[in-house]
Every structure is written in C-alpha cells, then in structure tokens.
Amino acid sequence: MKIEGKLTTGPISTVLIKLSLPIVAAAFLSTAYSITDMAWIGQLGGEVLAGVGVGGMYIWLSQGLSTLTRMGGQVLAGQELGRGNREQAKKYTETALQLTIIFGVAFGLISLIFTNAMVGFFGLSSVTAIRAAKIYMQITCGLVVFSYLGQVLTGLYTAQGDSWTPMKANLTGLVLNIILDPLLMFGIGPFPRLEVVGAAVATVLSQMVVVIELMRGAGSEKYCDNLLKGVKIWKKLEMHEMKQVIRVGGPSAIQGTVYCGISMIISKMASHFGDAAIAVLRVGGQIESVTWNIANGFSSAMNAFAAQNYGAKKMDRVKEGYNISSRIVVAWSLFITILFFIFPKEISSIFFHTTEEILLSAKYLIIIGIGEVFMCVELLSVGAISGLGNTKLCSQISITLTALRIPLALLLSNSSLGVKGLFWALTISSILKGIIFYFTFYRECRKLNAELQLTTE
C-alpha cells in the first residue's frame, strides 16, 4: 500500500475516525495508567506523592525538546507526503530522529548533574518528599531519551496515516508498566520492595519496550514504503533539514517548555499553602488527563490530517475534519465536567487519604471542570493550525495567555480565595485560550485558501 495522499482522499469522517481511534485509544490507556500509577504511589503516602509530582514536573519540562522533533518531523513529513515527495519526507524523518537522540542524552546528563538544585527549586518541606523527588527524577529524567524516541516515532507513524502500529506498541508498554508497578513498588513475589525506585524503573522499562516495538513495526509489510524502513540515524546531520525541523517544531517546543515553566512557578506558589497543595495540583493534573489526553489524541490526528490535505491543497477537507473532531472532543469534555461536578470527593478519595487533601482536591476538580471544554478546543485547534505549518502563531497565542496565569494566580491567591485562587487562574486562562484558538483556526483557513487560489490562477 502506498503512503502518499493516504489522508487526502475518501470520506472525511471515515478517514479521521480510522486515524483518530488508535491514537485516542492509546491516549485513553495512557490516562488509565497515569491514574493507576498515582493511585499506587498514593499508597506510599501524601509526602511521597508530592515528591514524585515534583520529579515528574521535570519530565514534563523536558518534553519541549521531544515536541520540537516530533512536531517538526511530523508536520514536514506529512506535508511532503501530501505533495507526493517521499524522498524529502524520509530526510525529515531521519533528521528528527537524530535530533531526538541528541536532546534526550543531553537532558539526561543535565538532570543527573543538577538534581539537588532542580528539586530544591520547589522548596519541599518534607525530607521524605525531597528524597522521593530526587530518586524519581534521576531515573526517569536520566533515561528520558526512550520517552523522547517513543513520542517522535509515534508522530512519524501518524504523519504517514498509520496510527495502529503506535497504538499496539504503546499498549504493550502500558500493560507492562501496569504489571511492573505493584510488583516492584511493593515487593510482590520474588521482587524486592523498591517503592519510588520501582515506580521509576517500571516507567523506563515500559518506554524501552515501546521504542523496540515501534522500530520493529518499521519492517512491517503493511506499507511498502514506510519512511522508517532503512532509516540512517548515525549519518551526518543534514543542515537544511535540521533548520527546517527546528523552524517548524521550535515554536511548539518553546510553547510547551514555557507552559511547564509557568506551571512550576504556580506549584512554587502552592508550596506556601503546604505540601498537600502541591500534591493536589500534580495529582489533579493527572486526573484531568482523562480530558486532555483524549483531546491530544484528536489533536495529533488532526495535525497529520491537516498537514497532508494542506500539502494536497484541499483546505475544505481540513475545515470539515476540524468540525467533526471538535464535536467529538466537546461532547467528551462535557461528560468529564459533569463527573467532576457530581463526584469530586469520590474521585479525590482514590488518590488521597486524609480529609484535608480530599476536600482540597474536590475543590480543584470543581473549579477546573469549568474550563474543560475550552481546553479541548484549544488543543484541537493547536493541532490543526500546526498541521497547516503555522506553529509560530500557536506558540505566540499560547505563551501570552498561559503567562497570564502568573499575575492571576498572585492576585487571586492573595485574596480571600487562598489556594483556590491558583485553581481559578488555570481555569480562566483555559477559557480565554479556547475561545481565541477557535476563531484563529478559521482565520488561518481563510488566509491559506486565498493564498492557494492566487497560486492556481
């Protein structure tokens, strides 16, 4: 089967659903794992949970580097495939993988060298929390190259219209992780009790398995010309392709890094209200992932769909694909909002075991639930606009409005709202971003339609 134009023909809803379902299924499984993981770690106590949350912040912070290569490689390869230029698409694939390895190794070394300073930034008060943060960070960030490769390979498969192979690979890794977590953390059977070390080792081993499965999948006969077949990672970097990958992926990387940096600052503000507030923010984000992971799945599918159809000069298909996807993610986010409103304490009690933590987490879910629809629209719009090649615009809007969280958080948390002011700052910015990105997508479509019409006259 040929890859070129795979997303540019056929019924739009059918094409999008076939592409989206495996990505969304993988995202849903990832969400289920994250929640399960936090529930297991919660058994070790709130202080350990806060420490792992802090260590996890640096994994998130580092994702900007993998976002750069994933977004750059996926968008450029997808557009070249839409134009029927497979050789150039393969060059972008090789360059994206080379940069991924360089970035992963570099960040791993930085994490190992500066562990104390990085953990110290959050001002944790508990010795147990500090120790958990250092251990978790050294293992997961030190070997983060496997996480990077898994994400970038997934993006490169998606650019070709193949979302089933990544789903199967990620499913294998998730199942392994779910099995290993309790075995290694609590010393079940012949395994020693490793606690936080066990959680981190289980995560890294599963990421290694995902990478192995994705590389094996490159030899599949499903496509006769998979871009990953015969890929040459150890050759000299092509400067032109490297510059293009950085140009396209760079804004998204900056956006993700700044977003995480802002979240770290807000977590630092939360430390003034105690370690429980930090734990609620971090665990609350994991609970909220039932919404944004699904939206991210559709965003990734929409990115590849928009890239190929824009390359093929089929903007009407891009808009219709966006409309179909938006209806789905809005319906899902409304369902989650209802759950957050009706069962906040019940959901929170899965992760927390003291009345103070449960009540604070319940307040978080109710407040953050108001912005779920807008957050989903934002993520879907970013995927679509980035697929059209304008990652810079997405970055500008997102950074500006996300940065608004800091003054809002300062203002509201110093009012009678207290720590709830931090939660409201997150929700207000999500609402603004969702509205602005929705209208920005249609503005970009009108602009690109006009440009394409001029080139065909």
Helices and strands as residue ranges (DSSP letters): H 12-42, H 46-82, H 86-113, H 115-120, H 127-142, H 145-159, H 164-186, H 196-217, H 239-270, G 271-273, H 275-311, H 315-342, H 344-348, H 355-369, H 372-387, H 391-403, H 405-413, H 420-456
